[in-house]
Structures are given as structure tokens and as C-alpha cells.
């Protein structure tokens, strides 16, 4: 087990290196550079050239990459010309909003997916199964951003059940119970909108697992020994069908990263996804590069978590 984990962590090192190189060159290809927006446009070209030399922007690409990655490892991700703040400080202000959105979305996802998957798998080829399967087909076909816009229009603007933007009501003191309730209230609609779409794959996978397991020989043996139907499902079918779902928990993190970029912009939710899109439109290259790097690291860590859980569940996949 430990050998497999250590080898998977070692595999991450070249992955992270390639990721950082790709991000560096993509940032270089964007219009402007680290000096863009930081200087007065009335300054002469000689003064601008001196600033470029001082910041090392005229150095060869490999020197610039080494300087950038060295500072990034020390926690220095550069300066945002739009906010006039260090990128690290800017991300810290938005990060917890995105973390809480992801946590609430995961909770909603499993609260919806597990009951629907169990009902659909246990009572397959019934009206309930066909209804749930229809929902999953619609979820697969509906783009997330279109569905989120519909949810915002109906529950935000028409019914006015939820706020249509922001992460907390203005004027509340951080740390108070009212502040916590307001944060949770602002989270509900974007988290539910994302969960209703991302949950469909889990429902279908759980349904398939239950249908497959309930025809296995050990299930037939348990029934032949006189075990009650509820015991067969709770002790054998349900427990075994949940194991692969748990193994793919890490990949849910990757899916949430992509979805949060759309959700946060649609609901004007001040998280890292909203910061990412606004930084692209404003050509704030240092912020874009830092966020892509963080998103990439989170995706790689999510894959690592899934591989480790899967290796615990099924030891056959471990690398000897």
C-alpha cells in the first residue's frame, strides 16, 4: 500500500513540472506582461525599457521560468495590476468562498445521488427507475451554464427565494451566527444548481453497480440461505456498490473546479472561478497563471486521492 502511494506521489512531480511549463508559456503568449497596467502610459519608452530590465522581462525564457517557479514555491505568485495587490493575498480572499461552495455542492451531490441511484438500481425497469433515468438523460444533455441560468431566473428573479449575487449580505459582522447563515443562504442556489447536473453520472454509475451486483453468485447464495431481502441489500449489495463511488471521490473535485468557473460567474459569486474569468477579460496575466496552476494542482491531487482510495478498495490495481 505504501509503495503504491509513494510511487503515485513521485509520478506527480513530472506532472507538476510539465504543468508549470505549459502555464508559463501560455501566460507568455497572452497579450501584455507583468508590467502591463502597472505603469503610467505617459512614461517614455526609455523608462519603460529600464523597468522591463529591472523586472527581468528581457531575460531568456528559461531564466524567467526559473525565477517565476522559484518565487511560486516560496508563496510569491506575483502582483495583480488590476487590484494592485499580491496575487497570493487576492487568492486567499476568494479561496474560502470556492472551498465552501465545493463542500456544499458535494454534500448535495451525494444526498441526491445515493437515494436516486439505490432506488433506480433496486427497482430497475419500474416507473421509478424510468423517471430517474429520464432525469439523468436530461442532466447529461443540459449544459451546466444553461441550467444554472434557468435556476437563477426561476428561483432568483421570478420567485425571489434566493439572492442573485454575492456571498453574504452587506453589513454583517464576520464570525457571528447571522453572518454564517447569510453565507449558507447565498451558497444554496449555486451549489444546488451545480449538484443537480454533476450528480447524474453518480446516479447512473450507482444504478449500474447495483444491477450488476445483485446478480452475482454471492448474492444468490445469501438469498438461498434465507437472508431477508433488506439484509441482502443493506449488507451486501448496497455496501459493495458504494465502494467504487467512494473511489471516484477525488475526481469529483476535478469536476467541481470546472463547474465552479461557470457557476460563480453566473451567480456573481466572489470565488476563484469568478476571479479567473474576470482576470482573463482584464488580461491580468499573473492572476490567470496562478489560478491555472492552483486548479491544475487540485486536479492532480484529486486524481491521486481517487487512486489511493481505489487501491485500498481493490488491491489488485496496486503497483508491485
Secondary structure, DSSP 8 states (H G I E B T S, - for coil): -HHHHHHHHHHHHHHHHHHHHHHHHHHHHSSS-TTTTTS-TTS-HHHHHHHHHHHTTTS-HHHHHHHHHHHHHTT---EETTTTEEHHHHHHHHHHHHHHHHHHHHHHHHHHHHHHHHHHHHTTTSHHHHHHHHHHHHHHHS-HHHHHHHHIIIIIIIS--S-SS-SS-TT--TTSHHHHHHHHHHHHHHHHHHHHHHHHHHHHHHHHHHHHHTTSHHHHHHHHTT--HHHIIIIIIHHHHHHHHHHTHHHHHHHHHHHHHHHHHHTT--SHHHHHHHHHHTT-HHHHHHHHHHHHHHHHHHHHHHHHHHHHH-GGGS--
